[in-house]
Amino acid sequence: MNKNDKIGWVARWRIDKFRDENNIIAETLQAGASVAYVAKRFPDAVLGRVEFGSNVALNEGLAELIDIICGLGSPTKWDSSNARLGVGDGTASESASQTGLQGTNKAWKSMDSGYPTRSGQTAEWRATFGSSEANFAWEECTVVNAADDSGKNLNRKVSSKGTKSAGETWTLSLQITFS
């Protein structure tokens, strides 16, 4: 294979963390407000941002993506109606043959309003987990085209990002740039 025949994929993940006991920040972000707007409006609530890269594309997701491109069968897109970002407490290393999150505790969240987006060759998915959601150690994340792991997971990343507690809102974003 010629090196010019490759399709590249660069994944960038981000978690923005807020103190949010009344779920006001969660509702604002879920309605489509930018993280920058929320951070400016509620500066004392900002707990931090974590950015990390890389992940493993999963075979089941790549096969579904090829079916979408080729118009084969009835594939499900990772669009605003179907896509969910998922988090779990699994620590098993990523492997292309996996079919979703591996942990015991798992949670999936639908897209914030206006997501996913595309700018140039970059797609972005974003979901906000409110104060009573996904309160466990965040060790893994994925994007799936269903309400849970019953769909096709496009990718999986394992990386310890802390333990989300009640009264906190965390926003998870995934950008994939194709080249």
N, C-alpha and C positions, 0 to 999 in steps of 0.2 A: 504494500500500500504506500502510496506517495504521501508525504507529510502534508501536502496541500489538500488532500482528500478528507482531512479530519474535521469534525465538528467539535468545537470547544465549548466548555460549560464551566463557568466560575460561579460558585455559590457564596453568598455573603449573608450571614444571619445576624440579627440584632434583637436584643431584649432591652426594652425601656421599662424601668421599675418606678412605681409611684406608691406613696402612702395614700390610701383611698378608702377609709372606713365606710363612707356613705355611698360609694360606687358612682360618685359624680364624674370622676375622671374617666372611669370605664365607659360610662354612657356617652361622654363627649367624644372619646376616641372611636367607639363603635359607630357613632353617627358620622364618622369620616374626618373629624378634626385632625390636624397634623400634630405630631408629637411635639414639634417646636412650639406650636400655639399653646398646647397644654402646659408645657414646661414654663413658658412665659407667664401664663395666667395663674398657675399654681406653683410658684418656685419653691415654696417650703415643702411641697409634697414629693419633690424629685428625690429618688433614692439612688439613681445611677443608671448607667447604660453599659451593656456588655456587647461587644461585637466579636464575631468569630467567623471563620471561613471554612470552606471545604465541606464535603460530605460525600456519601457514596450514592450514586444513582442506582436504584433498585431495578432488577430485570423486569418485574411486573409493571413498573411505571414506564420503562422504556418501550416495552411491547405495546402498551396502551397508547403511548405517544405516536408510535409508528402507525398504529391503526387509525388514529385521528388524522395524521398526515395523508394516509393512503385512502381514507374513506372506507375502511374495511369494517364490517360488522356494525355493532352499535356501541362504540367506545364512549366513555364518559369523560368530559373535559374537566380540567381543574379551573373552572370558572366561578363566577360569583354565586351561582346557584348550588354548585357541588363541592367546591374546594373547602377543606378544613385544614387548619394547622393543628398538629397534634404534639403533645408533650407527654413524656413518661419518665419513670424512674429506672429504666433498664440501662445496664452498663455493659452488655455484651457488645463486642466490637462490631462495627458495621460490616456487612457482607452483602454483595449484590443479590444474593439468592433470598434474602429475608423478605418478608411480606408485611412489614409494618413495625410498629413499636414493639419492643421486647419485654418491657417491665411489667410489674404487677399493677402499679398505679398508672393510669393513663387518662388523658382528657383531650378532647377535640373541640375546636371552636370555629364557628363559621366566620367568613370574611367580614371585616369592618366595611362600612358603607364605602363604595367606590373602588373596592379591591376585588380581584387583582387588577394591576395596572401594567401598561407596557410603555416604555420610553426607549426608542431606538431598538436595540437588541436585548434589552433587559426587561424581564417580567418581575413583578413584585407582588407577593401575597402578604397580607397583614391581618392579624386577629388579636383581639384584646380579651384577656382572661381577668374577669372582675374579682372582687375581694373574696368571694366565697367559692371560686373555681380553681381547680388544679393546685390545691394547697398541699404540695409534697415536693420532694427534691426533683428538680428539673435536670435530668441526665441525658435525655435524648429528645430529638424533635424530627418532624416529618411534615410533608404536605400530601394529603390524600384526597381522592375525588369522591368521597362519600362522608357520611356522618361519623364514621369510625374506621377501624382497620378492615372493614368488610369491602372497602373499595381498593383501588390501586394506589399504592404509595409511590410517588415519584422518586423520593430520596429518603435518606436517614442520616442523621448526624448524632454522634455520641460525644458529649462534652458536659462536664459538671458546671452548672450555672447558678447553683445556690438552691435554697429551699424557699419557695413562695409561701407566705403566711397569710392567714385571714387578715383582712384590713389592707391588703396590698393589691394593686392592679399591675399586671405585667402585660406588655404588648410585645408580641413576637412577630418579627418581619423576616421574610426570606426573599432575597433577590437572586435571580439566576440570569447571568449574562451569557448569551450564546455568541459564538464567533466562528 
